């Protein structure tokens, strides 16, 4: 028998997410909060198609961020941008591994992270003409890949701010879906995405402002 859950609005859920994020003394790694590889589906928490769509879409979203951040050492990025990129690569690779395990445990399709970044990953269930929110187009990826030094820093920060805002939009879309985010790991992960990427947007805006004030 499926467990029923009270309806929670997106605004209410985001308020809970903000409270959870603010009261944590330390951020626990999502990658460490997973069940073993072999799990009986009967003991898993109920989940919805919206949860699967969110996790699948966020894998491609994260994969593109890892691709972009991975260019920093070879594209003349500043020390500050390189440090930011290292955190993005490490953190989002761990989260990709978590999302892949979550899907695999439920015998759901696991997206191909190698193809997603270059093609502009689309969330399952979306119209094929639409990319997941914040995703760079192939032309924008080529523009970033062709930049060097301060121009790479400027484009990376501009594009990654937009990319992070798209991830937050994906969280909001998840929370608006009826019955979604009732599975504990999904809700905690969505809370982490919302908190972490909001914080990084603030940091990147400051970095971008400082870059604009500096002579090239």
matplotlib code that plots the C-alpha trace (Angstrom):
import matplotlib.pyplot as plt

x = [0.0, 1.4, 2.0, 0.1, 1.7, 0.1, 0.3, 3.1, 3.3, 6.6, 6.9, 6.4, 8.9, 11.4, 10.9, 11.6, 14.7, 16.0, 15.4, 17.2, 20.1, 20.5, 20.4, 23.0, 26.2, 28.1, 27.1, 27.0, 28.1, 25.2, 27.4, 27.9, 24.1, 23.2, 22.0, 24.1, 24.2, 21.6, 18.4, 15.0, 12.6, 9.9, 11.7, 12.4, 10.3, 7.5, 8.7, 7.0, 7.8, 8.7, 11.4, 12.9, 12.7, 14.4, 17.3, 17.8, 17.7, 20.1, 22.7, 23.0, 22.9, 25.7, 27.7, 27.7, 28.9, 31.7, 32.7, 32.8, 34.7, 37.2, 38.4, 39.8, 43.3, 43.9, 42.1, 44.1, 41.6, 42.6, 43.5, 40.1, 38.1, 40.3, 39.6, 35.8, 36.0, 37.8, 35.0, 32.4, 34.1, 34.5, 31.1, 29.1, 30.9, 30.0, 26.4, 26.2, 27.3, 24.6, 21.9, 23.1, 22.8, 19.4, 18.1, 19.9, 18.5, 15.0, 15.8, 15.2, 17.2, 20.5, 21.4, 24.7, 26.8, 29.2, 26.7, 24.7, 27.0, 27.7, 24.1, 22.4, 20.6, 16.8, 14.9, 12.8, 9.2, 10.1, 9.4, 12.3, 12.8, 13.6, 16.8, 16.8, 16.8, 20.2, 21.9, 24.4, 23.8, 26.5, 27.3, 27.8, 30.0, 32.1, 32.4, 33.5, 36.0, 37.5, 38.1, 41.3, 42.5, 40.2, 37.8, 37.4, 36.8, 34.1, 32.3, 32.6, 31.1, 28.4, 27.4, 27.7, 25.5, 22.8, 23.5, 23.1, 19.9, 18.6, 19.3, 17.3, 14.5, 14.6, 14.2, 11.2, 9.7, 10.2, 8.5, 5.5, 4.9, 2.1, 3.5, 7.1, 10.1, 8.5, 11.4, 13.9, 17.1, 15.4, 14.2, 17.6, 19.4, 17.1, 17.7, 21.5, 21.2, 19.1, 21.4, 24.7, 24.0, 22.4, 25.5, 27.7, 25.7, 26.3, 30.0, 30.2, 28.3, 30.9, 33.8, 32.2, 31.7, 35.4, 36.5, 34.5, 36.2, 39.7, 41.5, 42.1]
y = [0.0, 3.4, 5.8, 9.1, 12.4, 15.8, 18.3, 20.8, 23.9, 24.8, 28.0, 26.0, 23.4, 26.0, 27.6, 24.2, 23.8, 27.2, 26.4, 23.1, 24.7, 27.4, 25.2, 22.7, 23.0, 21.2, 20.0, 16.3, 14.9, 13.7, 11.0, 9.4, 9.2, 6.4, 2.9, -0.1, -1.0, -3.8, -2.7, -4.3, -2.0, -2.9, -1.1, 2.1, 5.2, 6.0, 8.2, 9.8, 10.2, 13.8, 12.6, 10.5, 13.3, 15.6, 13.2, 12.3, 15.9, 17.0, 14.4, 16.0, 19.5, 18.6, 16.9, 20.1, 22.1, 19.6, 19.9, 23.7, 23.8, 21.3, 23.7, 26.2, 24.8, 24.8, 28.0, 30.5, 31.0, 33.1, 31.4, 32.4, 30.9, 27.8, 27.3, 27.7, 25.3, 22.6, 22.8, 22.5, 19.5, 17.6, 18.4, 17.8, 14.6, 13.2, 14.3, 12.7, 9.4, 9.7, 10.4, 7.5, 5.2, 6.5, 5.7, 2.4, 1.2, 1.8, 0.2, 3.5, 4.6, 6.2, 9.0, 8.9, 11.7, 11.6, 12.7, 15.1, 18.1, 18.6, 18.0, 20.2, 17.7, 17.8, 16.7, 13.6, 14.6, 18.0, 19.1, 18.2, 21.8, 22.8, 22.3, 21.9, 25.3, 27.1, 24.6, 26.1, 25.6, 24.0, 27.4, 28.9, 25.9, 26.6, 30.3, 29.4, 26.8, 29.4, 31.9, 32.4, 34.3, 37.1, 36.6, 32.9, 34.1, 36.6, 34.1, 31.2, 33.3, 34.7, 31.3, 29.5, 32.0, 31.3, 27.6, 27.6, 29.6, 27.0, 24.3, 26.3, 26.5, 22.7, 22.4, 24.7, 22.7, 19.5, 20.9, 22.1, 18.6, 16.8, 14.2, 14.9, 15.2, 13.0, 10.5, 11.5, 11.4, 13.4, 16.1, 16.3, 16.5, 19.2, 21.1, 20.8, 22.0, 25.0, 26.0, 25.3, 26.9, 30.0, 30.5, 30.0, 32.4, 35.1, 34.3, 34.4, 37.7, 39.2, 37.7, 39.0, 42.5, 42.5, 41.3, 44.1, 46.7, 45.4, 46.5, 43.7]
z = [0.0, -1.0, 1.8, 1.3, 2.0, 2.6, -0.3, 0.1, -2.0, -3.8, -1.7, 1.5, 0.5, -0.4, 3.0, 4.6, 2.4, 3.5, 7.2, 6.8, 5.1, 7.7, 10.7, 9.5, 11.4, 8.7, 5.2, 5.0, 1.6, -0.4, -2.0, 1.4, 2.1, -0.2, 0.2, -0.9, -4.6, -4.1, -2.5, -2.4, -4.2, -1.7, 1.2, -0.8, -0.1, -2.6, -5.5, -8.5, -12.2, -11.4, -9.0, -11.7, -14.2, -11.8, -11.0, -14.6, -15.8, -13.0, -14.0, -17.4, -15.9, -13.5, -16.2, -18.3, -15.2, -14.7, -18.3, -18.1, -14.9, -16.1, -18.7, -16.1, -15.9, -19.6, -20.5, -18.4, -15.6, -12.6, -9.3, -7.8, -10.7, -10.8, -7.0, -7.7, -10.6, -8.5, -5.9, -8.7, -10.3, -7.0, -5.6, -8.7, -9.6, -6.2, -6.7, -10.1, -8.6, -5.9, -8.6, -10.7, -7.7, -6.8, -10.3, -10.6, -7.2, -8.6, -11.9, -13.8, -16.8, -16.0, -18.5, -20.5, -19.0, -21.9, -24.5, -22.4, -22.1, -25.8, -26.9, -24.4, -22.1, -22.0, -19.0, -19.6, -20.4, -21.8, -25.3, -27.5, -28.5, -24.9, -22.9, -19.2, -17.5, -17.6, -19.9, -22.4, -26.1, -28.2, -29.6, -26.0, -25.0, -28.1, -27.2, -23.7, -24.9, -27.3, -24.6, -22.6, -19.6, -18.2, -21.1, -20.0, -16.4, -17.5, -19.7, -17.2, -14.4, -16.6, -18.0, -14.7, -12.8, -15.4, -15.2, -11.4, -11.7, -14.0, -11.4, -8.8, -11.3, -11.7, -7.9, -8.0, -10.8, -8.8, -5.7, -7.7, -9.1, -7.1, -4.7, -5.7, -3.3, -0.7, -0.9, 1.8, -0.3, -3.2, -0.8, 0.9, -2.4, -3.7, -0.5, -1.0, -4.7, -3.7, -0.8, -2.4, -5.8, -4.3, -2.2, -5.3, -7.3, -4.7, -4.7, -8.5, -8.7, -6.4, -8.5, -11.7, -10.3, -9.3, -12.7, -14.4, -12.3, -13.1, -16.3, -18.8]

ax = plt.figure().add_subplot(projection="3d")
ax.plot(x, y, z, "-o")
ax.set_aspect("equal")
plt.show()
